[in-house]
Amino acid sequence: MSKRKQRRAPTPGAITAKPKPQPGAKSEAGVSAGRALKARTQQRRAREQRQRWLGLGAVLVVAAIAVAVFGLTRPPAAPPVPAERAAKQPSIGPENAPVTVVQFGDFQCINCVEWRRQGIPRQILQTYGDKVRFVFRAVNVISPPRSGIAAEAAQCAFDQGKFWEYHDLLYDRFPAASDDELKAYAAQLGLDRATFNACFDSHQYQALVAQDTQDAYKQGLRGVPFFTINGQPMYGFTFQEFQQRIDPLLRGR
């Protein structure tokens, strides 16, 4: 008869296996680690918040300085242009001349420069004398805003009786028309610098130039120089083309 090994029943206290942890229970070390992680996260967020506030503060300081400087250096606002002055335009010839030629010119326009260099305005005035009035209206077409700023400067020169001299300088020095150059032209012509600079810096005639530009488009502007003769558009440049339009008007008087 074979002998079977008999299993011994475990005696109390002999079990050495670790008991299973109870649900939700945490070791003291784990709790400490969690608290430390939470503390570090809070510290990091606090640092980030302080940095954001410091950055915002710096931006606000810079903005405040910029506003203060701009407020100190900004030229005074231009007063409205009186209607009587707005109606005046640089011209040569009597106001009651039977024919009025209006040139809408741009001081940044190479075609305007060439038209003047060919002497056509002088030829018209020499041929027709007091029968023709020649008017110049400066527009902002070719190179905004520089064209417009040069036109404003010319209007400031007009206030001191030097429009045509300033007009000639602008075309002779084309395309040089920076703010400093425009002021230098005024000084070269002997204009009162303080008066000119106040007019120029305040953009005294910005609205007038804008109105002249708008009027040119309304009357049919396709390019510059653009002309009207007794209010009717003329699309031509040569002296002969002007003759063809002017002579019939004078014969029909």
C-alpha positions as YAML, in Angstrom:
chain: A
units: angstrom
residues:
- id: 1
  name: MET
  ca: [0.00, 0.00, 0.00]
- id: 2
  name: SER
  ca: [1.54, 3.31, -1.23]
- id: 3
  name: LYS
  ca: [1.89, 6.04, 1.14]
- id: 4
  name: ARG
  ca: [0.42, 9.33, 0.19]
- id: 5
  name: LYS
  ca: [1.84, 12.54, 1.39]
- id: 6
  name: GLN
  ca: [-0.58, 14.30, 3.49]
- id: 7
  name: ARG
  ca: [-0.91, 18.05, 3.12]
- id: 8
  name: ARG
  ca: [-0.50, 19.96, 6.20]
- id: 9
  name: ALA
  ca: [-3.11, 22.48, 7.01]
- id: 10
  name: PRO
  ca: [-1.64, 25.90, 7.50]
- id: 11
  name: THR
  ca: [-1.41, 26.89, 11.03]
- id: 12
  name: PRO
  ca: [-2.64, 30.26, 12.18]
- id: 13
  name: GLY
  ca: [-0.01, 32.93, 11.63]
- id: 14
  name: ALA
  ca: [1.86, 30.90, 8.99]
- id: 15
  name: ILE
  ca: [0.44, 32.82, 5.95]
- id: 16
  name: THR
  ca: [3.12, 35.18, 4.63]
- id: 17
  name: ALA
  ca: [1.34, 36.65, 1.47]
- id: 18
  name: LYS
  ca: [0.79, 40.44, 1.52]
- id: 19
  name: PRO
  ca: [-2.79, 41.42, 2.03]
- id: 20
  name: LYS
  ca: [-4.48, 43.29, -0.86]
- id: 21
  name: PRO
  ca: [-4.71, 47.04, -0.29]
- id: 22
  name: GLN
  ca: [-8.14, 48.35, 0.49]
- id: 23
  name: PRO
  ca: [-9.80, 50.40, -2.29]
- id: 24
  name: GLY
  ca: [-9.02, 54.15, -1.96]
- id: 25
  name: ALA
  ca: [-6.19, 53.66, 0.43]
- id: 26
  name: LYS
  ca: [-2.96, 55.55, -0.34]
- id: 27
  name: SER
  ca: [0.43, 55.19, 1.08]
- id: 28
  name: GLU
  ca: [1.81, 58.05, 3.05]
- id: 29
  name: ALA
  ca: [4.61, 58.48, 0.47]
- id: 30
  name: GLY
  ca: [2.12, 58.73, -2.40]
- id: 31
  name: VAL
  ca: [0.12, 61.39, -0.58]
- id: 32
  name: SER
  ca: [3.27, 63.42, 0.03]
- id: 33
  name: ALA
  ca: [4.32, 63.15, -3.63]
- id: 34
  name: GLY
  ca: [0.90, 64.32, -4.80]
- id: 35
  name: ARG
  ca: [0.98, 67.30, -2.49]
- id: 36
  name: ALA
  ca: [4.46, 68.25, -3.70]
- id: 37
  name: LEU
  ca: [3.38, 68.04, -7.38]
- id: 38
  name: LYS
  ca: [0.35, 70.20, -6.66]
- id: 39
  name: ALA
  ca: [2.51, 72.77, -4.90]
- id: 40
  name: ARG
  ca: [4.97, 72.93, -7.80]
- id: 41
  name: THR
  ca: [2.13, 73.35, -10.30]
- id: 42
  name: GLN
  ca: [0.66, 76.20, -8.29]
- id: 43
  name: GLN
  ca: [4.06, 77.91, -8.04]
- id: 44
  name: ARG
  ca: [4.62, 77.59, -11.80]
- id: 45
  name: ARG
  ca: [1.21, 79.06, -12.57]
- id: 46
  name: ALA
  ca: [1.84, 81.93, -10.16]
- id: 47
  name: ARG
  ca: [5.17, 82.72, -11.89]
- id: 48
  name: GLU
  ca: [3.50, 82.64, -15.34]
- id: 49
  name: GLN
  ca: [0.74, 84.94, -14.10]
- id: 50
  name: ARG
  ca: [3.29, 87.43, -12.72]
- id: 51
  name: GLN
  ca: [5.19, 87.37, -16.02]
- id: 52
  name: ARG
  ca: [1.99, 88.05, -17.96]
- id: 53
  name: TRP
  ca: [1.15, 91.00, -15.75]
- id: 54
  name: LEU
  ca: [4.69, 92.36, -16.02]
- id: 55
  name: GLY
  ca: [4.55, 92.04, -19.82]
- id: 56
  name: LEU
  ca: [1.18, 93.78, -19.97]
- id: 57
  name: GLY
  ca: [2.48, 96.52, -17.70]
- id: 58
  name: ALA
  ca: [5.46, 97.12, -19.98]
- id: 59
  name: VAL
  ca: [3.19, 97.34, -23.03]
- id: 60
  name: LEU
  ca: [0.94, 99.84, -21.27]
- id: 61
  name: VAL
  ca: [3.92, 101.97, -20.23]
- id: 62
  name: VAL
  ca: [5.26, 102.04, -23.81]
- id: 63
  name: ALA
  ca: [1.81, 102.89, -25.16]
- id: 64
  name: ALA
  ca: [1.41, 105.70, -22.64]
- id: 65
  name: ILE
  ca: [4.79, 107.14, -23.60]
- id: 66
  name: ALA
  ca: [3.93, 106.92, -27.31]
- id: 67
  name: VAL
  ca: [0.62, 108.71, -26.76]
- id: 68
  name: ALA
  ca: [2.33, 111.40, -24.70]
- id: 69
  name: VAL
  ca: [5.05, 111.94, -27.30]
- id: 70
  name: PHE
  ca: [2.54, 111.99, -30.16]
- id: 71
  name: GLY
  ca: [0.42, 114.46, -28.27]
- id: 72
  name: LEU
  ca: [3.43, 116.72, -27.78]
- id: 73
  name: THR
  ca: [4.76, 116.50, -31.36]
- id: 74
  name: ARG
  ca: [1.50, 116.32, -33.35]
- id: 75
  name: PRO
  ca: [1.01, 119.48, -35.42]
- id: 76
  name: PRO
  ca: [-2.09, 121.52, -34.66]
- id: 77
  name: ALA
  ca: [-5.20, 120.60, -36.61]
- id: 78
  name: ALA
  ca: [-5.82, 122.72, -39.68]
- id: 79
  name: PRO
  ca: [-8.72, 125.15, -39.51]
- id: 80
  name: PRO
  ca: [-11.38, 124.77, -42.21]
- id: 81
  name: VAL
  ca: [-10.50, 126.35, -45.55]
- id: 82
  name: PRO
  ca: [-12.74, 129.40, -46.11]
- id: 83
  name: ALA
  ca: [-15.04, 129.00, -49.11]
- id: 84
  name: GLU
  ca: [-13.61, 132.14, -50.70]
- id: 85
  name: ARG
  ca: [-10.07, 130.71, -50.53]
- id: 86
  name: ALA
  ca: [-11.20, 127.27, -51.72]
- id: 87
  name: ALA
  ca: [-12.71, 128.89, -54.82]
- id: 88
  name: LYS
  ca: [-9.38, 130.49, -55.74]
- id: 89
  name: GLN
  ca: [-7.05, 128.53, -57.98]
- id: 90
  name: PRO
  ca: [-3.64, 129.44, -59.37]
- id: 91
  name: SER
  ca: [-4.19, 131.02, -62.77]
- id: 92
  name: ILE
  ca: [-2.67, 133.18, -65.49]
- id: 93
  name: GLY
  ca: [-4.83, 135.50, -67.56]
- id: 94
  name: PRO
  ca: [-7.95, 137.56, -66.91]
- id: 95
  name: GLU
  ca: [-10.90, 135.99, -65.11]
- id: 96
  name: ASN
  ca: [-13.26, 137.25, -67.84]
- id: 97
  name: ALA
  ca: [-11.29, 135.66, -70.68]
- id: 98
  name: PRO
  ca: [-13.59, 133.98, -73.24]
- id: 99
  name: VAL
  ca: [-11.65, 130.70, -73.00]
- id: 100
  name: THR
  ca: [-10.55, 128.99, -69.81]
- id: 101
  name: VAL
  ca: [-8.09, 126.12, -70.01]
- id: 102
  name: VAL
  ca: [-7.83, 124.08, -66.81]
- id: 103
  name: GLN
  ca: [-4.95, 121.69, -66.30]
- id: 104
  name: PHE
  ca: [-5.34, 118.97, -63.69]
- id: 105
  name: GLY
  ca: [-1.69, 118.21, -62.99]
- id: 106
  name: ASP
  ca: [0.16, 115.88, -60.67]
- id: 107
  name: PHE
  ca: [3.57, 116.86, -59.30]
- id: 108
  name: GLN
  ca: [4.69, 113.22, -59.47]
- id: 109
  name: CYS
  ca: [3.69, 112.86, -63.13]
- id: 110
  name: ILE
  ca: [6.43, 112.42, -65.73]
- id: 111
  name: ASN
  ca: [4.01, 113.29, -68.56]
- id: 112
  name: CYS
  ca: [3.23, 116.58, -66.82]
- id: 113
  name: VAL
  ca: [6.96, 117.28, -66.62]
- id: 114
  name: GLU
  ca: [7.42, 116.61, -70.34]
- id: 115
  name: TRP
  ca: [4.37, 118.67, -71.33]
- id: 116
  name: ARG
  ca: [5.79, 121.65, -69.48]
- id: 117
  name: ARG
  ca: [9.29, 121.12, -70.87]
- id: 118
  name: GLN
  ca: [7.89, 121.23, -74.38]
- id: 119
  name: GLY
  ca: [6.69, 124.76, -73.61]
- id: 120
  name: ILE
  ca: [3.07, 124.18, -74.57]
- id: 121
  name: PRO
  ca: [1.53, 126.24, -71.72]
- id: 122
  name: ARG
  ca: [3.75, 129.20, -72.66]
- id: 123
  name: GLN
  ca: [2.91, 128.74, -76.35]
- id: 124
  name: ILE
  ca: [-0.84, 128.84, -75.62]
- id: 125
  name: LEU
  ca: [-0.53, 132.01, -73.54]
- id: 126
  name: GLN
  ca: [1.74, 133.74, -76.06]
- id: 127
  name: THR
  ca: [-0.57, 132.86, -78.96]
- id: 128
  name: TYR
  ca: [-3.89, 133.87, -77.40]
- id: 129
  name: GLY
  ca: [-2.90, 136.50, -74.84]
- id: 130
  name: ASP
  ca: [-5.79, 137.86, -72.79]
- id: 131
  name: LYS
  ca: [-8.28, 135.70, -74.67]
- id: 132
  name: VAL
  ca: [-7.28, 132.65, -72.63]
- id: 133
  name: ARG
  ca: [-7.11, 132.08, -68.91]
- id: 134
  name: PHE
  ca: [-4.93, 129.15, -67.82]
- id: 135
  name: VAL
  ca: [-5.79, 127.49, -64.48]
- id: 136
  name: PHE
  ca: [-3.79, 124.83, -62.67]
- id: 137
  name: ARG
  ca: [-5.42, 122.40, -60.23]
- id: 138
  name: ALA
  ca: [-3.02, 120.03, -58.47]
- id: 139
  name: VAL
  ca: [-4.32, 116.48, -57.98]
- id: 140
  name: ASN
  ca: [-3.33, 113.35, -56.06]
- id: 141
  name: VAL
  ca: [-3.36, 110.64, -58.73]
- id: 142
  name: ILE
  ca: [0.01, 109.17, -59.68]
- id: 143
  name: SER
  ca: [1.70, 108.50, -56.35]
- id: 144
  name: PRO
  ca: [-0.58, 108.91, -53.33]
- id: 145
  name: PRO
  ca: [-0.02, 110.25, -50.77]
- id: 146
  name: ARG
  ca: [3.17, 111.95, -52.01]
- id: 147
  name: SER
  ca: [1.42, 113.57, -54.98]
- id: 148
  name: GLY
  ca: [-1.18, 115.01, -52.63]
- id: 149
  name: ILE
  ca: [1.38, 116.27, -50.12]
- id: 150
  name: ALA
  ca: [3.29, 118.07, -52.88]
- id: 151
  name: ALA
  ca: [0.00, 119.61, -54.05]
- id: 152
  name: GLU
  ca: [-0.71, 120.79, -50.50]
- id: 153
  name: ALA
  ca: [2.73, 122.40, -50.35]
- id: 154
  name: ALA
  ca: [2.08, 124.23, -53.62]
- id: 155
  name: GLN
  ca: [-1.16, 125.61, -52.17]
- id: 156
  name: CYS
  ca: [0.78, 126.84, -49.13]
- id: 157
  name: ALA
  ca: [3.15, 128.62, -51.52]
- id: 158
  name: PHE
  ca: [0.14, 130.10, -53.33]
- id: 159
  name: ASP
  ca: [-0.89, 131.76, -50.07]
- id: 160
  name: GLN
  ca: [2.40, 133.70, -50.19]
- id: 161
  name: GLY
  ca: [2.09, 134.60, -53.87]
- id: 162
  name: LYS
  ca: [4.69, 132.10, -55.10]
- id: 163
  name: PHE
  ca: [2.66, 129.29, -56.60]
- id: 164
  name: TRP
  ca: [4.09, 129.35, -60.11]
- id: 165
  name: GLU
  ca: [7.67, 129.60, -58.86]
- id: 166
  name: TYR
  ca: [7.03, 126.65, -56.53]
- id: 167
  name: HIS
  ca: [5.26, 124.78, -59.35]
- id: 168
  name: ASP
  ca: [8.34, 125.23, -61.56]
- id: 169
  name: LEU
  ca: [10.70, 124.03, -58.82]
- id: 170
  name: LEU
  ca: [8.64, 120.89, -58.24]
- id: 171
  name: TYR
  ca: [8.78, 119.96, -61.91]
- id: 172
  name: ASP
  ca: [12.43, 120.99, -62.32]
- id: 173
  name: ARG
  ca: [13.42, 118.81, -59.34]
- id: 174
  name: PHE
  ca: [11.05, 115.95, -60.19]
- id: 175
  name: PRO
  ca: [10.58, 113.51, -58.53]
- id: 176
  name: ALA
  ca: [12.23, 114.91, -55.36]
- id: 177
  name: ALA
  ca: [9.32, 115.75, -53.05]
- id: 178
  name: SER
  ca: [10.03, 114.53, -49.53]
- id: 179
  name: ASP
  ca: [8.76, 116.65, -46.64]
- id: 180
  name: ASP
  ca: [12.23, 118.11, -46.09]
- id: 181
  name: GLU
  ca: [12.65, 118.85, -49.80]
- id: 182
  name: LEU
  ca: [9.25, 120.54, -50.02]
- id: 183
  name: LYS
  ca: [10.18, 122.78, -47.09]
- id: 184
  name: ALA
  ca: [13.59, 123.47, -48.62]
- id: 185
  name: TYR
  ca: [11.94, 124.68, -51.85]
- id: 186
  name: ALA
  ca: [9.90, 127.16, -49.83]
- id: 187
  name: ALA
  ca: [13.04, 128.47, -48.14]
- id: 188
  name: GLN
  ca: [14.81, 128.69, -51.51]
- id: 189
  name: LEU
  ca: [12.01, 130.91, -52.83]
- id: 190
  name: GLY
  ca: [12.23, 133.18, -49.82]
- id: 191
  name: LEU
  ca: [8.86, 132.25, -48.35]
- id: 192
  name: ASP
  ca: [8.18, 132.89, -44.69]
- id: 193
  name: ARG
  ca: [9.32, 129.54, -43.31]
- id: 194
  name: ALA
  ca: [7.25, 129.61, -40.12]
- id: 195
  name: THR
  ca: [4.07, 130.40, -42.03]
- id: 196
  name: PHE
  ca: [4.77, 127.83, -44.73]
- id: 197
  name: ASN
  ca: [5.69, 125.09, -42.24]
- id: 198
  name: ALA
  ca: [2.58, 125.73, -40.16]
- id: 199
  name: CYS
  ca: [0.43, 125.45, -43.29]
- id: 200
  name: PHE
  ca: [2.27, 122.36, -44.51]
- id: 201
  name: ASP
  ca: [2.54, 120.48, -41.20]
- id: 202
  name: SER
  ca: [-1.16, 120.95, -40.43]
- id: 203
  name: HIS
  ca: [-2.20, 119.72, -43.90]
- id: 204
  name: GLN
  ca: [-4.09, 122.95, -44.34]
- id: 205
  name: TYR
  ca: [-5.08, 122.13, -47.92]
- id: 206
  name: GLN
  ca: [-5.53, 118.36, -47.78]
- id: 207
  name: ALA
  ca: [-9.30, 118.65, -48.23]
- id: 208
  name: LEU
  ca: [-8.90, 121.12, -51.10]
- id: 209
  name: VAL
  ca: [-6.53, 118.78, -52.96]
- id: 210
  name: ALA
  ca: [-8.94, 115.89, -52.39]
- id: 211
  name: GLN
  ca: [-11.77, 117.99, -53.83]
- id: 212
  name: ASP
  ca: [-9.72, 118.96, -56.90]
- id: 213
  name: THR
  ca: [-8.89, 115.29, -57.46]
- id: 214
  name: GLN
  ca: [-12.52, 114.26, -57.15]
- id: 215
  name: ASP
  ca: [-13.57, 117.02, -59.56]
- id: 216
  name: ALA
  ca: [-11.02, 115.79, -62.11]
- id: 217
  name: TYR
  ca: [-12.51, 112.30, -62.07]
- id: 218
  name: LYS
  ca: [-16.03, 113.68, -62.34]
- id: 219
  name: GLN
  ca: [-15.05, 115.68, -65.40]
- id: 220
  name: GLY
  ca: [-13.58, 112.66, -67.17]
- id: 221
  name: LEU
  ca: [-10.00, 112.22, -66.03]
- id: 222
  name: ARG
  ca: [-8.33, 109.20, -67.63]
- id: 223
  name: GLY
  ca: [-4.73, 110.17, -66.94]
- id: 224
  name: VAL
  ca: [-2.60, 113.21, -66.23]
- id: 225
  name: PRO
  ca: [-2.13, 115.81, -67.39]
- id: 226
  name: PHE
  ca: [-5.85, 116.18, -68.00]
- id: 227
  name: PHE
  ca: [-7.45, 119.31, -69.44]
- id: 228
  name: THR
  ca: [-10.81, 120.94, -69.74]
- id: 229
  name: ILE
  ca: [-11.59, 123.84, -72.06]
- id: 230
  name: ASN
  ca: [-14.58, 125.91, -70.97]
- id: 231
  name: GLY
  ca: [-15.65, 123.01, -68.79]
- id: 232
  name: GLN
  ca: [-15.44, 120.34, -71.50]
- id: 233
  name: PRO
  ca: [-12.85, 117.55, -71.30]
- id: 234
  name: MET
  ca: [-10.03, 117.54, -73.81]
- id: 235
  name: TYR
  ca: [-8.00, 114.41, -74.47]
- id: 236
  name: GLY
  ca: [-4.94, 115.78, -76.20]
- id: 237
  name: PHE
  ca: [-1.53, 117.25, -75.45]
- id: 238
  name: THR
  ca: [-0.10, 118.98, -78.52]
- id: 239
  name: PHE
  ca: [-0.39, 122.67, -79.27]
- id: 240
  name: GLN
  ca: [-2.23, 121.86, -82.51]
- id: 241
  name: GLU
  ca: [-4.88, 119.96, -80.59]
- id: 242
  name: PHE
  ca: [-5.39, 122.96, -78.33]
- id: 243
  name: GLN
  ca: [-5.71, 125.21, -81.36]
- id: 244
  name: GLN
  ca: [-8.39, 122.95, -82.81]
- id: 245
  name: ARG
  ca: [-10.45, 123.40, -79.67]
- id: 246
  name: ILE
  ca: [-9.73, 127.05, -78.86]
- id: 247
  name: ASP
  ca: [-10.03, 128.67, -82.30]
- id: 248
  name: PRO
  ca: [-13.68, 127.68, -82.90]
- id: 249
  name: LEU
  ca: [-14.62, 129.03, -79.46]
- id: 250
  name: LEU
  ca: [-13.09, 132.40, -80.28]
- id: 251
  name: ARG
  ca: [-14.65, 132.54, -83.75]
- id: 252
  name: GLY
  ca: [-18.05, 131.83, -82.30]
- id: 253
  name: ARG
  ca: [-18.05, 134.87, -80.02]
...
